[in-house]
């Protein structure tokens, strides 16, 4: 059309290198079932190098849901800022039992304290057909 200008969308800025994406973090919540999180884990990846060290910090709650704990949220945010984290990835659900296989119960077995996860897929939360 005469006199009209087409508007171009401005593309988001591109990272100059993969290094700008790091450090990156994952945030995962764990609980005895898919409704109450009692453990939060932040893992920080320092670089794209697959051999790069991880920094891991864990928080626990014996009462209530840790996701609703303002003190824990503030500590996690401070930790991410202090570590200079550029990106955070997290699941949209509780992703499993808070107990660690091979540490809190024998490897290859189900956690005796969290029977919910023996019958549910930790990634979808849906019951497992057996």
N, C-alpha and C positions, 0 to 999 in steps of 0.2 A: 504494500500500500504506500502510496506517495505520502511523504511527510511523516510517516511513522517509523519509529526506530524499534528494532527488536531488542529486548532486554536479555542480556546474558546473565545466567546465574554465575555467581562468583564461586569458583571451586574452593573447597577447603584447602588450607595450606598443607603442602606435602612435607613429610619428614625428610630432612636432608639425608638422613641415614637411619638405619635400624637402631643405632645407639641412642637416638632421641626418644625411643620407646621405653628405655630402661633407666633406672630400675622399674620393674613392673611387679605387681602383687596379685595374689589370689586371696580371696576371703571365703572361707568355708564354715558352715555351721553344722554341728552334729548334735544328735539328741537320742533319747531312748525310744522315740517314735517320730513321726513326721509333723508333730504339732508343737513340741517344746524343745528348743535348743538349749543345751547345757554346756556346750563347748564351742568356742570360736577359734579358728586358726588362720593367721595371716602368714603367708609364705612370700618372701620377697626374692625375686630373681634379679640378680645384679646386672646381667648382660645377656646378649643373644647366644653367647658361647654355651653349648650344651654342657660343658664341664664347669660352668660358673657356679660358685657357691650359692647356696640358699640361706636366707636368714628366716627362721621360723619362730613365731611367738604365739603362745596359746593362752586363752582365757577360759575360766571355768565358772559355772554357777550351780550351786546345789539347790537353790530356791528360785522359782520363776523361770522366765525365758530370758536368756542372755541377750537376745536381740533387743529387748526392751530396757536393758540396763544402761542408763545414761552415762554412768561412770565408765563402763567398759567401752561404749561407743566413743567417748572422748579420748580414752587411752589409745584405742585403735587409730583414731584420726591423728593424734599427736605422733604415734609411731610411724604412720605412713608419711607424714610431713617431714619428720626428722630424717627419715631414710631417703627422702627426695623422690618418692614414688611418682611416676608419670602416668601410669595406667593401673586400674584395678579391675579384675575380673572376678565375678562371683556367680554362684548358682542361685536360681530363684526359689530354692527350697532347702530344707535340711537334707544333707546327703549321706546320712548314715549314723551308725552307732558312735558315741563319743569314746568308747573304749578301743584300745589299740590291739589289733591281732598280733599275737606273738609277744605282747608285753602284758596285757591285762587278762588275756585268755589264750589258750593254745592255738597255734597256727593251723588253719584249715577247718577250724570249728566255728560254730556260731557263738556269739556272745551270750552267756547265760543270763546276763542282766538286761539284755535288750531283745526279747523274743520277737518284737515287731519286725526287726530287720531281717530275721530268718525267713520271713514270708513275704517281704516286699523288696522290689528293685530299688536300690539306693539312688539311682539316677532319675527314674520316673516317679517313684513313690507308689507305683501300682503293685497290686498283689502278684506274686509269682505263681504261675500255673505249675503244679507239680504232679 
